Amino acid sequence: MARITVSETTDVADQGAAGNGDSDGRAGYRRSAGSPRGEARRRDLLDRVTDDLPANGLVDFSLRRAARATGTTHKVLLYHFDGFDDLLTQAIIALRDRRIDKALAATAEGSARRPLADWVRAVWPILVGEEARVLDQAIGLAMYNSDRYAELGRGASQQYLPTLLSVCPEHWSGRRKLEVAHIILAVLRGFLVDARTSGDPAGIAAGFDALVRALEREEAADV
């Protein structure tokens, strides 16, 4: 597996440099959590950090780099977020949401439900798009340090499953939808890892064709 690191030494230095203002700043933000202005500022900062991730990845990501991306200081970030891990997790979640929105937009043509095989064909170019590198790194980071970054792995399934369940035929039982959604999620995730590591596009294409046939057979079983 490719080496994936986060600049933890820089992160520790940043948090230490925040000095005595950290706890006051975070408490102040919690008191103003309902403020539309405060939430808008937090949203703007998060959007800027999220924009930075596809461009620069997770390697050497730190509060200092996030501060440069947002045009502010690490103290401001610590005022709006509960530390480095919270900022990173929220940015990864936001990046996944962008990927999901693109996938839904790409498959939303017409009013009729797309067959699952057509849906995965339409979604695959989105999955290997600009967000792919950093989201793959996030899964790698969850594997590298599961105690600290487990949410980056668990959160991925929790985010993607509702969309996958929603594109299954309505008349299917909840159990059948869950089974097929998990198959699609696991296989596509495997293809993404393979695309990043194997250098074998022909093999991935062959496996993808097999997935499409399996989904066609699954839906044809209802006829």
C-alpha positions in Angstrom: 0.0 0.0 0.0 1.3 3.5 -0.8 2.7 5.4 2.1 0.2 7.9 3.3 1.2 10.4 6.0 -0.3 13.4 7.7 2.1 16.0 9.1 1.4 15.1 12.7 4.5 17.0 13.9 3.3 20.2 12.2 -0.2 19.6 13.6 1.1 19.2 17.1 3.2 22.3 16.7 0.3 24.3 15.4 -2.0 23.2 18.3 0.7 24.1 20.8 1.3 27.4 19.2 -2.3 28.3 19.7 -1.4 28.9 23.3 -3.9 30.0 26.0 -6.5 31.2 23.5 -7.5 27.7 22.4 -10.0 26.7 25.1 -11.6 30.1 25.3 -12.0 30.2 21.5 -13.6 26.8 21.3 -15.9 27.5 24.2 -16.9 30.8 22.6 -17.7 29.1 19.4 -19.9 26.5 21.1 -21.8 29.4 22.8 -22.4 31.0 19.4 -23.0 27.7 17.5 -26.5 28.9 16.6 -25.3 32.2 15.1 -26.0 32.3 11.3 -22.9 34.5 10.9 -20.7 32.1 12.8 -22.0 29.1 10.9 -21.6 30.9 7.6 -17.9 31.6 8.5 -17.3 28.0 9.5 -18.9 26.8 6.2 -16.7 29.1 4.2 -13.6 27.9 5.9 -14.6 24.3 5.4 -15.3 24.9 1.7 -11.9 26.3 1.3 -10.2 23.5 3.0 -12.2 21.0 1.0 -11.1 22.7 -2.2 -7.5 22.3 -1.1 -7.7 18.6 -0.6 -8.2 17.4 -4.2 -5.4 19.7 -5.4 -2.8 18.7 -2.7 -4.0 15.5 -1.2 -3.6 14.4 2.4 0.2 14.0 2.3 1.6 16.8 4.6 -1.9 18.1 5.3 -1.7 20.3 8.5 -3.3 23.2 10.2 -0.7 25.5 8.7 -1.6 24.3 5.2 -5.3 24.6 5.9 -4.7 28.1 7.2 -2.9 29.1 4.0 -5.7 27.6 2.0 -8.3 29.7 3.9 -6.3 32.8 4.1 -6.5 32.9 7.9 -4.5 31.5 10.9 -4.6 28.2 12.7 -6.0 29.9 15.7 -9.1 30.9 13.7 -9.5 27.3 12.5 -9.2 26.1 16.1 -11.9 28.5 17.1 -14.3 27.0 14.5 -13.3 23.4 14.7 -12.4 21.0 17.5 -8.8 20.5 16.4 -7.0 19.0 13.5 -8.8 15.7 13.4 -12.2 17.4 13.4 -11.2 19.7 10.6 -9.8 16.8 8.5 -12.8 14.6 9.1 -15.3 17.4 8.2 -13.4 18.2 5.0 -13.4 14.5 3.9 -17.1 14.3 4.6 -17.7 17.4 2.6 -15.6 16.0 -0.3 -17.6 12.8 -0.3 -20.8 14.8 -0.4 -19.5 16.6 -3.5 -18.8 13.2 -5.1 -22.3 11.9 -4.2 -23.9 15.1 -5.6 -22.0 14.7 -8.9 -23.0 11.0 -9.1 -26.7 11.8 -8.5 -26.6 14.6 -11.1 -25.0 12.3 -13.6 -27.7 9.7 -13.2 -30.7 12.1 -12.8 -31.6 12.4 -16.5 -35.2 11.6 -17.2 -37.9 10.6 -14.7 -37.6 6.8 -15.0 -35.3 4.8 -12.6 -32.1 3.6 -14.2 -31.3 -0.1 -14.1 -28.5 -0.7 -11.6 -26.1 -1.7 -14.4 -26.6 1.6 -16.2 -26.3 3.5 -12.9 -22.8 2.0 -12.1 -21.7 2.7 -15.7 -22.7 6.4 -15.3 -21.2 6.8 -11.8 -17.8 5.2 -12.5 -16.3 8.3 -14.3 -17.3 10.3 -11.2 -15.7 7.9 -8.8 -12.3 8.1 -10.6 -12.6 11.9 -10.9 -10.7 14.7 -9.1 -11.7 13.6 -5.6 -10.6 10.0 -6.0 -7.0 10.4 -5.0 -7.6 12.1 -1.7 -10.6 9.9 -0.8 -8.6 6.8 -1.5 -5.9 8.3 0.8 -8.5 8.8 3.5 -9.3 5.1 3.5 -5.6 4.3 3.6 -5.2 6.6 6.5 -8.0 4.9 8.4 -6.2 1.6 7.8 -2.8 3.1 8.8 -4.1 4.4 12.1 -7.4 2.9 12.8 -7.6 4.2 16.4 -7.3 7.8 15.4 -8.9 7.8 11.9 -11.5 5.0 12.1 -14.3 7.5 11.3 -12.7 8.2 7.9 -13.4 4.6 7.0 -16.7 4.0 8.8 -18.1 7.3 7.6 -17.5 6.4 3.9 -20.0 3.5 4.1 -22.5 5.5 6.1 -22.4 8.3 3.5 -22.6 6.1 0.4 -25.1 3.5 1.4 -28.2 5.7 1.5 -27.6 6.7 -2.2 -27.1 3.0 -3.2 -30.2 1.9 -1.4 -32.2 4.7 -3.1 -31.3 3.5 -6.6 -32.4 -0.1 -6.0 -35.9 -1.1 -7.3 -38.6 0.1 -4.9 -40.3 -3.2 -4.7 -37.3 -5.0 -3.4 -37.3 -5.9 0.3 -35.1 -3.9 2.6 -32.8 -6.9 3.1 -32.3 -7.4 -0.7 -31.6 -3.7 -1.2 -29.0 -3.8 1.6 -27.3 -6.9 0.2 -27.0 -5.5 -3.3 -26.0 -2.0 -2.1 -23.1 -3.6 -0.1 -22.0 -5.6 -3.0 -21.8 -2.5 -5.3 -20.0 -0.5 -2.6 -17.5 -3.2 -1.9 -16.7 -4.0 -5.5 -16.5 -0.4 -6.6 -14.2 0.4 -3.7 -12.0 -2.6 -4.7 -11.8 -1.3 -8.2 -10.8 2.1 -7.0 -8.0 0.6 -4.9 -6.9 -1.5 -7.9 -7.0 1.5 -10.2 -4.7 3.3 -7.8 -2.2 0.4 -7.3 -2.3 -2.2 -10.0 -1.7 -0.3 -13.2 -4.0 -2.8 -14.9 -6.9 -0.9 -16.6 -7.8 -3.9 -18.7 -8.2 -6.1 -15.6 -10.4 -3.4 -14.0 -12.5 -3.1 -17.1 -13.0 -6.9 -17.2 -14.1 -6.9 -13.6 -16.4 -4.0 -14.1 -18.1 -5.8 -17.0 -18.6 -8.8 -14.7 -20.2 -6.5 -12.1 -22.5 -5.0 -14.7 -23.6 -8.5 -15.9 -24.2 -9.6 -12.2 -26.5 -6.6 -11.7 -28.4 -7.2 -14.9 -29.0 -10.8 -13.8 -30.1 -9.6 -10.3 -32.8 -7.3 -11.8 -33.7 -9.8 -14.5 -34.6 -12.3 -11.8 -37.7 -10.3 -11.1 -39.1 -10.6 -14.6 
